[in-house]
Amino acid sequence: MVEAFHLFPSPTNLHLIRRVVLRLPVRNPPHSRLTVAKLLTEGAVLRLRVSAPVGVMEGDVKEKRPLVRSLAAARPFSSISSLFTVFFMGLEELADQEFDACYVAAHLEYRVVLLCCGAMEQPLLGGSMAGRWVDSCCSYRTLKAWLPILSWLPRYSLRWLQMDLIAGVTVGLTTVPQALAYAEVAGLPVQYGLYSAFMGGFIYTFLGTSKDVTLGPTAIMSLLCASVVGGEPGRAVLLSLLCGAIQAALALLRLGFLLDFVSYPVIKGFTCSAALTIGTCWGSKGIPQKFYLEVYYTFYKLPEARLGDVLLGLLCLVLLLMLLLMKNNLGHQTDDCPTGARVARRIVCGAATVRNALVVVAASCMAASCDAYGFHIFTITGKTAQGLPPFRPPPTSETTGNGTVVSFSEIVEGFGGGLAVIPFMGLLESIAIAKAFASQNNYRVDANQELLAIGLTNIMGSFVSAYPVTGSFGRTAVNSQTGVCTPAGGIVNSAIVLLSLAFLMPAFYYIPKASLAAVIICAVAPMVDCSVVAKMWRVRKLDLLPFSVTFLLSFWEVQYGIIGGIVVSGVMLLYNVARPTLKVTDHGVLLVELGSGLSFPATEHLSHVLHSQALLASPPRSVVLDFCHVSTMDYTVAHELGDLLKQFRLRGAHLVFARLQPAVLEVLLAADLPGLKHTDDVAAALQVQFEDISTADELA
């Protein structure tokens, strides 16, 4: 015996089909465990013959059907003779989602066609809702969602291991010199760059959903950190903990959608400004943290620069650019290419990939040689802390030079808006990179899982003296190009950083700061994308406004630039919501078509147009409102429409609604608007208006 509960549709309650509940109280039903994905794969359609008519009268709903009782009070249902067929489209998009409801089709033979069934990987029958929820939370599928490593680790092969080792070593040789340089950008001792570079590889291997992304210090996060902590290592480490906590909380609460409110022009305006700031004023000491002052004092102190640093920096820049150009102009390798040419190609490609490490090592050897012969012509990094960082909680207070204790609340207050900007920018940068490479390499990433990975990386990183990190575009590109197969390549990358901390820190004494400056300039130069301005000018000139606001304000304060750009973008977005496009045409009666949705900020605009175009005309004009583009409606809109209906009746005119979406119709019917008239298409609405006008003329 199969018992199906559902509602028969009429033009006023067709949307209620989406709330169908199907119960199968039978023993050992076929396919007791079915998923949408399985149905699609096997092409299975489960047909169950019903021994009694499938139908529910309104009285039955009220007396015997508690699951739909609340709907019965608001909707009159048609008789048992009403039959319908429901075809559910787009199952592919729902193949991995869970369902509590089913969609059914009832036919004259009283058969039920099960189109999608039950909760994912759960029995269709038996058990309480709480029990099913516990089973779902404790299922292997849920565990794989929280630990993506379980998705690829069982299939791990020697081939994957080989590719991950090559990619990890290559990225590691890129990470070490960049981490040292980015620590200088953040205003911290160089070892803090390495402290921040290894935790991400371990955490992301377990929690990340992209095979390509590498987490670590970046130019953007280093600049933001410098603007907030002012070169104080203790505060930078505490900032990492707080940023990670915010990011992890956003992930657990599934609030990743908030990042969608930061528009592309804002991101590009900030990155262009940051690149110019870093490239122009990198390594400046004792200079105020304002861009115009940085530029002024940079040129003011130019005579104090050492000639050796200038020449070495220019030489490193030339070498880096040459290696990059050689790699970009290698062209495609053909099958008939000679062996010597293949070997030469691999050497050039490998050298160009690890060009940062090669240039820094060569410059360090030059500086060490000069120092050994007594020629101190380069500014070198100097003595750094040796060994691995201790594992300890970040400091929650600090003591100034004069013995004053700064409390945790005072430190957090000093972070100001940076405590909101840095976590969001870190998430934006990393997720944008993950999505870009996922699209390029044909896989998908989970944005909320990425948030969790970044958040835990920053939390755990704060226990090893790291400052906030995020995904690095440059190192991710290297990772992808060298053929990484899984996130396990990050473990190799992290191992190289740890080995550098354990054994190579004394060698970092001779690294010239000019070589690190060259690495930074080459890293941030591609971020200055002038072509994006021309594209925005061609596509939509108004988008240049948030871009310009962000770009200019970021030179004053980085946080103000981002916040200002978001505010301007938000105002533009709200304006479009409050002033939707209304197309008014005359068909004997006025036809008003809404070009977008209708929400409460737009009610005044709609009311103004209807008053000016119809109600204040002489004589008043009747109106047909085409709501085909309106998918949702709130109480404010329904109240305003009720007032408009009243105004039209008082003036002897008519207001008819056409092409209402089911959800919108439900709201209007629930509002019980007097004189509400609606049709399924515009032509029918116009016909209703003409008939009403003819009737009124006859009565007159």
C-alpha positions in Angstrom: 0.0 0.0 0.0 1.4 3.4 -1.0 0.0 6.5 0.5 0.8 9.8 -1.2 0.0 13.2 0.2 -0.1 16.1 -2.2 -2.1 19.1 -3.2 -3.9 19.4 -6.5 -3.0 22.6 -8.4 -5.2 25.3 -9.6 -4.0 28.6 -11.2 -3.7 30.0 -7.7 -1.7 27.2 -5.9 0.4 25.6 -8.6 3.6 26.5 -6.7 2.5 24.4 -3.7 3.5 21.3 -5.7 7.0 22.1 -4.6 5.9 21.2 -1.0 4.8 17.7 -1.8 5.5 15.0 0.8 5.6 11.4 -0.3 5.4 8.6 2.3 6.0 5.0 1.5 4.9 3.0 4.6 5.6 -0.5 3.1 8.0 -3.2 4.1 11.1 -3.8 2.1 10.4 -1.3 -0.7 12.5 -1.5 -3.8 15.4 0.9 -3.8 15.2 1.7 -0.1 18.3 3.8 -0.6 18.1 6.0 -3.6 19.8 9.2 -4.5 19.1 11.7 -7.4 22.6 11.0 -8.7 21.9 7.2 -8.7 18.6 7.7 -10.5 20.3 9.8 -13.1 23.2 7.3 -13.6 21.0 4.2 -13.8 18.1 5.9 -15.6 15.8 4.4 -13.0 12.2 5.6 -12.6 10.4 3.9 -9.7 6.7 3.4 -10.5 4.4 2.4 -7.6 0.7 1.5 -8.2 -1.7 3.0 -5.8 -4.7 1.1 -4.7 -6.8 4.2 -3.9 -7.3 7.5 -5.7 -4.5 9.9 -5.0 -6.2 13.1 -3.8 -6.8 15.2 -0.8 -10.0 17.2 -0.3 -9.8 20.4 1.7 -11.5 18.8 4.7 -9.1 15.9 4.7 -6.2 18.3 4.7 -7.6 20.1 7.8 -8.6 16.9 9.7 -6.2 14.2 8.7 -3.1 15.8 7.1 -1.1 17.7 9.7 1.9 18.1 7.4 -0.1 20.4 5.2 -2.6 21.8 7.6 -1.0 25.2 7.8 -1.2 25.6 4.0 -4.9 24.6 3.9 -5.9 27.6 5.9 -4.4 30.0 3.4 -5.3 28.2 0.2 -8.5 26.8 -1.1 -7.8 23.5 -2.9 -9.7 22.2 -5.9 -11.8 19.0 -6.0 -10.5 15.4 -6.3 -11.2 15.4 -10.0 -8.4 17.8 -10.7 -5.4 15.9 -12.0 -2.0 17.2 -12.8 1.4 16.2 -13.9 4.6 17.5 -12.5 7.9 17.3 -14.4 10.9 18.3 -12.4 13.7 19.7 -14.6 17.4 20.3 -13.8 18.0 17.2 -11.7 21.7 17.3 -12.7 22.2 20.5 -10.6 20.6 18.7 -7.6 22.4 15.4 -7.9 24.6 16.1 -4.8 22.1 17.8 -2.6 19.8 16.4 0.1 16.1 16.4 0.0 13.3 15.9 2.5 10.5 16.2 0.0 9.7 14.4 -3.2 8.2 15.5 -6.5 5.5 13.2 -7.9 3.1 13.0 -10.8 -0.4 11.7 -10.5 -2.1 10.2 -13.6 -5.5 8.8 -14.3 -4.2 5.3 -13.6 -3.3 6.5 -10.1 0.3 5.8 -10.6 3.0 7.7 -8.8 6.2 8.3 -10.6 9.0 9.0 -8.2 11.2 11.6 -9.9 13.6 12.3 -7.0 13.6 10.6 -3.7 14.6 10.8 -0.1 17.6 12.3 1.8 20.9 11.7 0.2 22.3 8.2 1.1 19.6 7.8 3.7 16.7 5.2 3.9 13.5 6.5 2.5 11.6 4.8 5.3 11.8 4.6 9.1 13.6 6.6 11.8 12.9 9.9 13.2 14.0 13.2 11.7 16.6 13.7 14.5 17.9 10.2 13.9 18.2 10.8 10.1 20.0 14.1 10.9 22.5 12.4 13.1 23.1 9.7 10.5 23.7 12.4 7.9 26.1 14.3 10.1 28.0 11.1 10.9 28.1 9.7 7.4 31.3 9.1 5.4 30.0 11.6 2.8 29.8 14.3 5.5 33.3 13.5 6.7 34.6 13.7 3.2 33.0 17.1 2.8 34.9 18.4 5.9 38.1 16.5 5.1 38.6 16.6 1.3 41.8 14.6 1.6 39.6 11.6 1.9 38.4 12.1 -1.6 41.7 11.7 -3.3 44.0 9.9 -0.8 42.5 6.4 -1.5 43.4 6.9 -5.1 46.9 8.2 -4.5 49.5 6.7 -6.8 53.3 6.7 -7.4 52.7 8.8 -10.5 50.9 11.5 -8.4 53.7 11.3 -5.8 56.3 12.0 -8.4 54.5 15.0 -9.8 53.7 16.4 -6.3 57.4 16.1 -5.3 58.6 18.0 -8.4 55.9 20.7 -8.0 56.6 20.9 -4.2 60.3 21.4 -4.6 59.9 23.9 -7.4 57.3 26.0 -5.4 59.5 25.7 -2.3 62.5 27.2 -4.1 60.2 30.1 -5.1 58.6 30.4 -1.6 61.8 30.9 0.4 63.1 34.1 -1.3 59.6 35.5 -1.6 58.8 34.9 2.0 62.0 36.7 3.1 61.1 39.6 0.8 57.4 39.8 1.9 58.5 40.0 5.6 60.3 43.1 4.7 57.2 44.5 3.1 55.3 43.7 6.3 58.0 45.6 8.3 59.0 42.5 10.2 62.3 40.6 10.5 62.8 38.3 7.5 62.5 35.1 9.5 58.8 35.9 10.1 58.2 35.4 6.4 59.4 31.8 6.7 57.5 31.3 9.9 54.4 32.2 7.9 55.2 30.1 4.9 55.0 26.5 6.1 51.8 26.0 8.1 49.5 26.5 5.1 51.0 23.5 3.2 50.1 21.1 6.0 46.6 22.5 6.8 45.6 22.9 3.2 46.5 19.3 2.3 43.8 18.1 4.6 41.2 20.8 4.2 41.7 22.4 0.8 39.6 21.6 -2.3 42.0 22.9 -4.9 45.0 21.0 -6.0 46.9 24.1 -7.2 46.5 26.7 -4.4 49.5 27.4 -2.1 49.0 29.4 1.1 51.6 31.7 2.4 52.7 35.3 2.7 51.7 37.6 -0.2 52.4 41.2 -1.2 48.8 42.3 -0.5 48.6 40.7 3.0 52.1 42.0 3.9 51.1 45.5 2.9 47.9 45.3 4.9 49.7 43.9 7.9 52.3 46.7 7.8 49.6 49.3 7.8 47.9 47.8 10.9 50.7 46.4 13.1 53.4 49.0 12.4 56.3 46.5 12.3 55.6 44.9 15.7 56.0 41.1 15.5 53.8 40.4 18.5 50.9 42.3 17.2 51.3 40.7 13.7 51.1 37.2 15.3 48.0 38.1 17.3 46.5 39.6 14.2 46.9 36.2 12.5 45.0 34.5 15.3 42.1 37.0 15.2 41.9 36.9 11.4 41.9 33.2 11.4 39.1 33.1 14.0 37.0 35.4 11.9 37.6 33.5 8.7 36.8 30.1 10.3 33.6 31.5 11.9 32.5 32.7 8.4 33.1 29.2 7.1 31.2 27.4 9.8 28.3 29.8 9.6 28.3 29.4 5.8 28.7 33.2 5.3 31.0 33.0 2.3 28.4 34.8 0.2 29.3 38.0 1.9 32.4 38.1 -0.3 30.2 38.5 -3.3 29.5 42.0 -2.3 33.0 43.1 -3.0 32.9 43.9 -6.7 35.7 43.4 -9.3 36.4 47.1 -9.8 37.1 47.4 -6.0 39.5 44.5 -6.1 41.3 45.8 -9.1 41.5 49.3 -7.7 43.0 48.0 -4.5 45.6 45.6 -6.2 46.8 48.4 -8.6 47.2 50.8 -5.7 48.9 48.2 -3.6 51.3 47.3 -6.3 52.4 50.9 -6.9 52.8 51.4 -3.1 54.9 48.3 -2.7 57.0 48.8 -5.8 57.6 52.5 -5.2 58.4 52.6 -1.5 59.6 49.0 -0.6 62.1 48.9 2.2 61.8 52.5 3.2 62.7 53.0 6.9 61.7 55.8 9.1 59.2 57.2 6.6 55.5 57.9 7.4 53.0 55.4 6.2 51.3 57.7 3.7 51.9 57.1 0.0 52.5 60.7 -0.9 55.0 61.1 2.0 56.6 57.8 1.1 57.2 59.0 -2.5 58.5 62.3 -1.3 60.9 60.9 1.3 62.0 58.1 -1.1 63.3 60.7 -3.6 64.5 63.0 -0.7 66.7 60.2 0.6 67.8 59.0 -2.8 71.3 60.6 -2.4 71.8 58.4 0.7 71.4 55.2 -1.4 74.5 53.0 -1.8 75.7 52.8 -5.4 76.3 49.1 -4.9 72.7 48.5 -3.9 71.4 50.5 -6.9 73.6 48.6 -9.4 72.9 45.2 -7.8 69.1 45.9 -7.7 69.1 46.8 -11.4 71.2 43.8 -12.3 68.8 41.5 -10.4 65.8 43.1 -12.1 67.4 42.6 -15.6 68.2 38.9 -14.8 64.7 38.2 -13.6 63.1 39.8 -16.6 65.4 38.0 -19.0 64.6 34.6 -17.5 60.9 35.4 -17.6 61.0 36.5 -21.2 63.0 33.4 -22.2 60.4 31.2 -20.6 57.5 33.0 -22.2 59.1 32.8 -25.7 60.1 29.2 -25.7 57.1 28.2 -27.8 55.6 24.7 -28.1 57.8 21.7 -28.1 57.4 19.4 -31.2 57.8 15.6 -31.3 60.7 15.9 -33.8 62.7 18.3 -31.7 66.3 17.1 -31.2 67.4 15.8 -27.9 69.8 18.6 -27.3 67.1 21.2 -27.9 64.8 19.3 -25.5 67.5 19.3 -22.8 68.2 23.0 -23.3 64.5 23.8 -23.2 64.1 22.0 -19.9 67.1 23.8 -18.4 65.8 27.2 -19.5 62.3 26.4 -18.3 63.5 25.1 -14.9 65.9 28.0 -14.4 63.1 30.5 -15.2 60.7 28.8 -12.8 63.1 29.1 -9.9 64.5 32.4 -11.0 63.9 34.1 -7.7 65.9 31.6 -5.8 68.8 31.7 -8.4 69.0 35.4 -8.4 68.9 35.6 -4.5 71.6 32.9 -4.2 73.8 34.5 -6.8 73.5 37.9 -5.2 74.2 36.4 -1.7 77.3 34.8 -3.0 78.5 38.1 -4.5 77.8 39.9 -1.2 79.6 37.2 0.8 82.6 37.4 -1.4 82.8 41.2 -1.2 82.4 41.1 2.6 85.2 38.5 2.8 87.6 40.8 1.1 86.5 43.8 3.2 84.3 45.6 0.6 81.0 46.4 2.4 79.2 47.8 -0.7 75.8 46.1 -0.2 73.1 46.5 2.4 72.6 42.9 3.6 69.9 41.3 5.7 72.1 40.8 8.7 71.7 38.5 11.6 68.4 36.6 11.9 67.0 34.2 14.5 68.1 30.7 13.9 66.1 27.4 14.1 62.4 26.6 14.1 60.0 28.9 15.8 58.7 27.7 19.2 55.1 26.4 19.3 53.3 28.7 21.8 50.1 30.8 21.9 50.4 34.3 20.5 50.9 37.1 23.0 47.7 38.8 24.2 49.4 41.8 25.7 52.7 43.6 25.4 55.0 45.7 27.4 56.4 48.9 25.9 60.0 50.2 26.4 59.0 52.3 29.4 57.3 49.4 31.1 53.7 50.2 30.2 51.5 47.1 29.7 49.2 47.3 26.7 46.2 45.1 27.2 44.5 42.8 24.7 41.5 45.1 24.3 43.8 48.1 23.6 45.7 46.1 21.0 42.5 45.0 19.2 41.3 48.6 19.4 44.5 49.7 17.7 43.9 47.3 14.8 40.8 49.3 14.0 39.2 48.7 10.6 42.1 46.5 9.6 40.6 43.7 11.7 37.7 43.6 9.3 39.6 44.4 6.0 42.4 41.9 6.3 40.3 38.7 6.8 38.1 39.6 3.9 40.9 40.6 1.6 42.7 37.3 2.4 39.5 35.3 1.6 38.9 37.3 -1.6 42.4 36.8 -2.8 42.6 33.1 -2.1 39.1 32.1 -3.4 39.6 34.2 -6.5 42.8 32.3 -7.2 41.2 28.9 -6.4 38.3 29.5 -8.7 40.5 30.7 -11.5 42.7 27.6 -11.5 39.7 25.3 -10.9 38.2 26.7 -14.1 41.4 26.4 -16.0 42.0 22.8 -14.9 38.4 21.6 -15.0 37.5 20.9 -11.3 35.4 22.6 -8.7 36.2 24.2 -5.4 34.0 24.7 -2.3 34.2 28.3 -1.2 33.2 27.7 2.4 35.7 24.9 2.7 38.4 27.2 1.4 37.4 29.7 4.1 37.8 27.0 6.7 41.2 26.0 5.4 42.5 29.6 5.4 41.0 30.3 8.8 42.6 27.3 10.4 45.9 28.0 8.7 46.0 31.5 10.2 44.9 30.2 13.6 47.5 27.5 13.8 50.1 29.8 12.1 49.7 32.2 15.0 51.1 29.5 17.3 54.4 29.4 15.3 54.8 33.2 15.1 53.2 33.7 11.6 51.4 36.8 10.4 48.2 36.5 8.2 48.6 34.6 5.0 46.4 33.8 2.0 46.7 32.2 -1.4 49.5 33.3 -3.6 48.8 33.8 -7.3 52.4 33.5 -8.5 53.2 30.4 -6.5 49.9 28.8 -7.4 50.7 29.4 -11.1 54.1 27.7 -10.6 52.4 24.8 -8.8 49.9 24.3 -11.6 52.5 24.7 -14.4 54.8 22.0 -12.9 51.9 19.5 -12.9 50.9 19.1 -9.3 48.3 16.4 -8.9 47.0 16.9 -5.3 47.3 19.3 -2.4 50.0 17.1 -1.0 52.5 19.1 -3.0 52.1 21.7 -0.2 53.7 19.3 2.3 56.9 19.2 0.2 56.8 23.0 -0.1 56.5 23.3 3.7 59.2 20.8 4.3 61.7 22.9 2.2 60.7 26.0 4.2 61.3 24.1 7.5 64.7 22.8 6.3 65.6 26.4 5.4 64.7 27.5 8.9 66.6 24.7 10.5 69.8 24.8 8.5 70.1 27.8 6.2 69.3 30.7 8.4 73.0 31.6 8.9 73.4 31.8 5.1 70.5 34.4 5.0 72.9 36.8 6.7 74.4 37.8 3.4 71.2 38.2 1.3 71.3 41.7 -0.2 68.2 43.6 0.4 68.5 44.9 -3.2 68.0 41.4 -4.5 64.8 41.0 -2.3 63.6 44.3 -3.7 64.0 43.1 -7.2 62.0 39.9 -6.4 59.2 42.0 -4.9 59.1 44.5 -7.8 58.9 41.6 -10.3 56.2 39.9 -8.3 53.9 43.0 -8.0 54.4 44.5 -11.4 51.8 42.3 -13.1 49.2 43.5 -10.6 49.2 46.9 -12.2 46.7 46.1 -14.9 46.1 49.2 -17.0 44.0 47.3 -19.6 41.2 46.8 -17.0 40.5 50.6 -17.1 39.9 50.5 -20.8 37.7 47.4 -20.5 35.5 49.0 -17.9 35.3 52.2 -20.0 34.0 50.1 -22.9 31.7 47.8 -20.9 30.2 50.1 -18.3 31.7 53.5 -17.5 30.0 53.8 -14.2 32.2 50.9 -12.8 35.1 53.3 -13.0 33.7 55.1 -10.0 34.3 52.4 -7.3 37.6 51.6 -9.0 38.8 55.2 -8.8 37.6 55.7 -5.2 39.4 52.5 -4.1 42.5 53.3 -6.1 42.9 56.9 -4.8 41.8 56.3 -1.1 44.2 53.3 -0.9 47.1 55.8 -1.3 45.9 57.5 1.8 45.1 54.4 4.0 44.7 50.9 2.6 41.7 50.2 4.8 39.9 53.4 3.8 40.4 52.5 0.1 38.7 49.1 0.4 35.9 50.3 2.6 35.3 53.3 0.4 35.1 51.2 -2.7 32.7 48.8 -1.1 30.5 51.6 0.1 30.3 53.2 -3.4 29.6 49.8 -4.9 26.9 49.2 -2.3 25.3 52.5 -3.0 25.2 51.8 -6.8 23.7 48.4 -6.1 21.0 49.8 -3.8 20.2 52.5 -6.3 19.5 49.8 -8.9 17.3 48.1 -6.4 15.4 51.2 -5.4 15.0 52.5 -9.0 14.2 49.4 -11.2 13.7 50.0 -14.9 10.0 50.5 -15.8 9.0 50.3 -19.4 5.7 52.1 -20.1 3.8 51.5 -23.4 0.4 52.5 -24.5 -2.0 49.9 -25.8 -5.2 51.8 -25.2 -4.4 51.1 -21.6 -0.9 51.5 -20.1 1.3 48.5 -20.0 4.0 48.8 -17.3 6.7 46.2 -17.5 9.3 45.9 -14.6 12.7 45.2 -16.0 14.0 43.6 -12.7 12.8 42.6 -9.3 10.6 44.6 -7.0 11.5 45.1 -3.3 10.4 47.6 -0.7 12.9 50.4 -1.6 11.4 50.5 -5.1 7.7 50.9 -4.0 7.9 54.7 -3.9 9.4 54.8 -7.5 6.7 52.5 -8.8 3.9 54.5 -7.1 5.3 57.7 -8.5 5.3 56.4 -12.0 1.8 55.0 -11.8 0.5 58.3 -10.3 2.2 60.5 -12.8 1.4 58.4 -15.9 -2.1 57.0 -15.0 -3.8 58.4 -11.9 -3.1 62.1 -12.6 -4.0 61.8 -16.2 -7.3 63.3 -17.4 -9.2 61.0 -17.5 -7.3 58.5 -15.3 -5.8 55.6 -17.3 -6.1 51.9 -16.5 -2.9 50.0 -16.1 -1.6 46.4 -16.7 1.4 45.6 -14.5 3.6 42.9 -16.1 5.3 41.1 -13.2 7.1 38.4 -15.2 10.6 39.5 -13.9 9.5 39.8 -10.2 10.3 36.6 -8.3 9.9 37.7 -4.7 7.8 40.2 -2.8 7.7 41.5 0.8 5.0 42.9 3.0 5.9 46.6 2.1 5.4 46.0 -1.6 2.1 44.1 -1.0 0.8 47.0 1.2 1.7 49.6 -1.4 0.1 47.6 -4.2 -3.1 47.4 -2.1 -3.0 51.2 -1.7 -2.6 51.6 -5.5 -5.6 49.3 -6.1 -7.6 51.5 -3.8 -6.5 54.7 -5.6 -7.4 53.2 -9.0 -10.9 52.2 -7.8 -11.5 55.7 -6.4 -10.7 57.2 -9.7 -12.7 54.8 -11.7 -9.7 53.1 -13.3 -8.5 49.5 -13.2 -5.2 47.9 -12.2 -4.6 44.3 -13.4 -1.5 42.1 -12.8 -0.1 39.8 -15.5 2.3 36.9 -15.5 2.7 36.7 -11.7 5.3 34.2 -10.4 3.8 31.5 -8.0 5.7 32.9 -5.0 4.5 36.5 -5.8 1.0 35.3 -6.2 1.1 33.5 -2.9 2.1 36.7 -1.2 -0.7 38.8 -2.9 -3.3 36.2 -2.1 -2.2 36.0 1.5 -2.4 39.8 1.7 -6.1 39.6 0.7 -6.0 42.7 -1.5 -9.5 43.9 -2.4 -10.1 44.0 -6.1 -7.1 42.0 -7.0 -7.2 40.8 -10.6 -4.5 38.8 -12.3 -4.0 36.8 -15.5 -1.5 34.3 -16.9 -0.4 36.5 -19.8 -0.3 40.1 -20.9 -2.8 39.7 -23.8 -5.4 38.3 -21.4 -4.8 41.2 -19.0 -5.3 43.8 -21.8 -8.5 42.0 -22.8 -9.8 42.2 -19.2 -9.0 45.9 -19.2 -10.9 46.5 -22.5 -13.9 44.6 -21.2 -14.0 46.6 -18.0 -13.7 49.8 -19.9 -16.5 48.7 -22.3 -18.7 47.8 -19.3 -18.1 51.1 -17.6 -18.9 52.9 -20.9 -22.2 51.0 -21.2 -23.2 51.8 -17.6 -22.4 55.4 -18.2 
